[in-house]
Amino acid sequence: MKILVEVGGRTLSGTLDDTAAARDFGSLLPIALIMDDYARTEKIADLPKRLSIAGAPAGATPTAGDICYYAPWGNLALFYRGAAHARGLVRLGRLVEGVETLVGAGPLSVNIRVAGD
């Protein structure tokens, strides 16, 4: 599924993977979130519900541009830097461009929707 992420006056494109967790996330779209910086690596925000992680690997090693779900906390994570392998991290998809828009301390207002909507 193709998605658009509106942040900081830019519209970034991305693609969600064909997994149970990504489809569950896609069912929440469109969604508006205030995303806080975490560990100078990612922007995170709580989701309104827990996602299904059926069939997902036990963890993931994120790279810049990855869209992930951290199951233990129930939050969405948009990575702007790579990070170490984390148990409970489930990759949902990937931003195609514009990851640098996410860099910086402080919260960001983010709108995510299905492309074409």
Phi and psi in degrees as GROMACS dihedral restraints (atoms count N, CA, C in turn):
[ dihedral_restraints ]
;  ai    aj    ak    al  type     phi  dphi    fc
    3     4     5     6     1   -85.3    20    10
    4     5     6     7     1   136.0    20    10
    6     7     8     9     1  -129.1    20    10
    7     8     9    10     1   162.8    20    10
    9    10    11    12     1  -123.0    20    10
   10    11    12    13     1   136.1    20    10
   12    13    14    15     1  -119.7    20    10
   13    14    15    16     1   112.7    20    10
   15    16    17    18     1   -96.0    20    10
   16    17    18    19     1   121.3    20    10
   18    19    20    21     1  -154.3    20    10
   19    20    21    22     1   135.1    20    10
   21    22    23    24     1    55.1    20    10
   22    23    24    25     1    36.9    20    10
   24    25    26    27     1    77.4    20    10
   25    26    27    28     1     5.3    20    10
   27    28    29    30     1  -117.6    20    10
   28    29    30    31     1   154.7    20    10
   30    31    32    33     1  -116.1    20    10
   31    32    33    34     1   115.7    20    10
   33    34    35    36     1   -99.5    20    10
   34    35    36    37     1   144.0    20    10
   36    37    38    39     1  -101.9    20    10
   37    38    39    40     1   152.8    20    10
   39    40    41    42     1  -153.9    20    10
   40    41    42    43     1   174.0    20    10
   42    43    44    45     1  -134.8    20    10
   43    44    45    46     1   133.0    20    10
   45    46    47    48     1   -89.8    20    10
   46    47    48    49     1   143.7    20    10
   48    49    50    51     1   -70.3    20    10
   49    50    51    52     1   163.8    20    10
   51    52    53    54     1   -93.5    20    10
   52    53    54    55     1    73.1    20    10
   54    55    56    57     1  -132.7    20    10
   55    56    57    58     1   164.2    20    10
   57    58    59    60     1   -59.0    20    10
   58    59    60    61     1   -44.4    20    10
   60    61    62    63     1   -64.5    20    10
   61    62    63    64     1   -43.3    20    10
   63    64    65    66     1   -66.2    20    10
   64    65    66    67     1   -40.3    20    10
   66    67    68    69     1   -64.5    20    10
   67    68    69    70     1   -39.8    20    10
   69    70    71    72     1   -63.4    20    10
   70    71    72    73     1   -43.1    20    10
   72    73    74    75     1   -62.0    20    10
   73    74    75    76     1   -44.6    20    10
   75    76    77    78     1   -57.0    20    10
   76    77    78    79     1   -30.7    20    10
   78    79    80    81     1   -69.9    20    10
   79    80    81    82     1   -15.9    20    10
   81    82    83    84     1   -85.3    20    10
   82    83    84    85     1   -11.4    20    10
   84    85    86    87     1   -81.3    20    10
   85    86    87    88     1   143.4    20    10
   87    88    89    90     1   -77.0    20    10
   88    89    90    91     1   152.4    20    10
   90    91    92    93     1  -143.1    20    10
   91    92    93    94     1   140.7    20    10
   93    94    95    96     1  -111.5    20    10
   94    95    96    97     1   131.4    20    10
   96    97    98    99     1  -135.9    20    10
   97    98    99   100     1   149.3    20    10
   99   100   101   102     1  -101.4    20    10
  100   101   102   103     1   116.5    20    10
  102   103   104   105     1  -107.2    20    10
  103   104   105   106     1   128.2    20    10
  105   106   107   108     1   -97.5    20    10
  106   107   108   109     1   153.8    20    10
  108   109   110   111     1   -75.7    20    10
  109   110   111   112     1   141.2    20    10
  111   112   113   114     1  -133.8    20    10
  112   113   114   115     1   120.4    20    10
  114   115   116   117     1    57.2    20    10
  115   116   117   118     1    25.7    20    10
  117   118   119   120     1    51.5    20    10
  118   119   120   121     1    35.6    20    10
  120   121   122   123     1  -135.5    20    10
  121   122   123   124     1   -31.4    20    10
  123   124   125   126     1  -152.2    20    10
  124   125   126   127     1   160.7    20    10
  126   127   128   129     1  -106.2    20    10
  127   128   129   130     1   134.7    20    10
  129   130   131   132     1  -129.4    20    10
  130   131   132   133     1   152.5    20    10
  132   133   134   135     1  -155.5    20    10
  133   134   135   136     1   144.8    20    10
  135   136   137   138     1   -68.9    20    10
  136   137   138   139     1   143.7    20    10
  138   139   140   141     1   -96.9    20    10
  139   140   141   142     1   157.8    20    10
  141   142   143   144     1   -69.6    20    10
  142   143   144   145     1   -15.2    20    10
  144   145   146   147     1  -152.7    20    10
  145   146   147   148     1   160.4    20    10
  147   148   149   150     1   -73.9    20    10
  148   149   150   151     1   144.3    20    10
  150   151   152   153     1   -93.7    20    10
  151   152   153   154     1   152.8    20    10
  153   154   155   156     1   -70.2    20    10
  154   155   156   157     1   130.6    20    10
  156   157   158   159     1  -115.9    20    10
  157   158   159   160     1    22.6    20    10
  159   160   161   162     1   -55.3    20    10
  160   161   162   163     1   127.7    20    10
  162   163   164   165     1    78.4    20    10
  163   164   165   166     1     0.3    20    10
  165   166   167   168     1   -78.4    20    10
  166   167   168   169     1   148.8    20    10
  168   169   170   171     1   -60.8    20    10
  169   170   171   172     1   162.6    20    10
  171   172   173   174     1   -67.8    20    10
  172   173   174   175     1   -17.6    20    10
  174   175   176   177     1  -170.8    20    10
  175   176   177   178     1  -179.5    20    10
  177   178   179   180     1  -150.3    20    10
  178   179   180   181     1   158.8    20    10
  180   181   182   183     1  -113.6    20    10
  181   182   183   184     1    99.4    20    10
  183   184   185   186     1   -75.0    20    10
  184   185   186   187     1   149.6    20    10
  186   187   188   189     1  -120.7    20    10
  187   188   189   190     1   164.8    20    10
  189   190   191   192     1   -55.5    20    10
  190   191   192   193     1   129.4    20    10
  192   193   194   195     1   102.8    20    10
  193   194   195   196     1   -13.1    20    10
  195   196   197   198     1   -70.8    20    10
  196   197   198   199     1   139.7    20    10
  198   199   200   201     1  -104.4    20    10
  199   200   201   202     1   120.3    20    10
  201   202   203   204     1  -132.7    20    10
  202   203   204   205     1   164.7    20    10
  204   205   206   207     1  -121.9    20    10
  205   206   207   208     1   127.7    20    10
  207   208   209   210     1  -100.3    20    10
  208   209   210   211     1    99.2    20    10
  210   211   212   213     1   -58.3    20    10
  211   212   213   214     1   -40.7    20    10
  213   214   215   216     1   -58.3    20    10
  214   215   216   217     1   -33.3    20    10
  216   217   218   219     1  -102.1    20    10
  217   218   219   220     1   -17.0    20    10
  219   220   221   222     1    74.3    20    10
  220   221   222   223     1    33.2    20    10
  222   223   224   225     1  -120.0    20    10
  223   224   225   226     1   158.5    20    10
  225   226   227   228     1   -87.8    20    10
  226   227   228   229     1   142.2    20    10
  228   229   230   231     1  -132.4    20    10
  229   230   231   232     1   127.2    20    10
  231   232   233   234     1  -109.5    20    10
  232   233   234   235     1   111.0    20    10
  234   235   236   237     1   -85.6    20    10
  235   236   237   238     1   129.9    20    10
  237   238   239   240     1  -109.5    20    10
  238   239   240   241     1    -2.3    20    10
  240   241   242   243     1  -141.0    20    10
  241   242   243   244     1   157.7    20    10
  243   244   245   246     1   -72.4    20    10
  244   245   246   247     1   161.8    20    10
  246   247   248   249     1  -146.8    20    10
  247   248   249   250     1   169.1    20    10
  249   250   251   252     1   -70.0    20    10
  250   251   252   253     1   160.4    20    10
  252   253   254   255     1   -56.2    20    10
  253   254   255   256     1   135.8    20    10
  255   256   257   258     1  -131.2    20    10
  256   257   258   259     1   127.3    20    10
  258   259   260   261     1   -67.4    20    10
  259   260   261   262     1   139.6    20    10
  261   262   263   264     1    88.0    20    10
  262   263   264   265     1    -5.8    20    10
  264   265   266   267     1   -88.4    20    10
  265   266   267   268     1   127.2    20    10
  267   268   269   270     1  -120.9    20    10
  268   269   270   271     1   121.6    20    10
  270   271   272   273     1   -73.2    20    10
  271   272   273   274     1   132.0    20    10
  273   274   275   276     1  -104.2    20    10
  274   275   276   277     1   -28.3    20    10
  276   277   278   279     1   172.0    20    10
  277   278   279   280     1  -156.8    20    10
  279   280   281   282     1  -150.9    20    10
  280   281   282   283     1   139.9    20    10
  282   283   284   285     1   -79.7    20    10
  283   284   285   286     1   137.1    20    10
  285   286   287   288     1   -82.6    20    10
  286   287   288   289     1   -27.4    20    10
  288   289   290   291     1  -161.3    20    10
  289   290   291   292     1   168.6    20    10
  291   292   293   294     1    74.2    20    10
  292   293   294   295     1    18.4    20    10
  294   295   296   297     1   -57.1    20    10
  295   296   297   298     1   -31.4    20    10
  297   298   299   300     1   -61.0    20    10
  298   299   300   301     1   -21.4    20    10
  300   301   302   303     1   -62.4    20    10
  301   302   303   304     1   -23.9    20    10
  303   304   305   306     1   -84.7    20    10
  304   305   306   307     1   -15.3    20    10
  306   307   308   309     1   -67.4    20    10
  307   308   309   310     1   138.3    20    10
  309   310   311   312     1   127.1    20    10
  310   311   312   313     1   152.3    20    10
  312   313   314   315     1   -71.7    20    10
  313   314   315   316     1   160.5    20    10
  315   316   317   318     1    91.9    20    10
  316   317   318   319     1   163.4    20    10
  318   319   320   321     1   -77.1    20    10
  319   320   321   322     1   154.7    20    10
  321   322   323   324     1  -128.4    20    10
  322   323   324   325     1   141.0    20    10
  324   325   326   327     1   -87.0    20    10
  325   326   327   328     1   123.5    20    10
  327   328   329   330     1  -128.2    20    10
  328   329   330   331     1   133.2    20    10
  330   331   332   333     1  -117.7    20    10
  331   332   333   334     1   130.1    20    10
  333   334   335   336     1  -123.0    20    10
  334   335   336   337     1   131.6    20    10
  336   337   338   339     1  -146.0    20    10
  337   338   339   340     1   163.9    20    10
  339   340   341   342     1   -71.7    20    10
  340   341   342   343     1   135.9    20    10
  342   343   344   345     1   -62.2    20    10
  343   344   345   346     1   135.9    20    10
  345   346   347   348     1    94.3    20    10
  346   347   348   349     1    -9.3    20    10
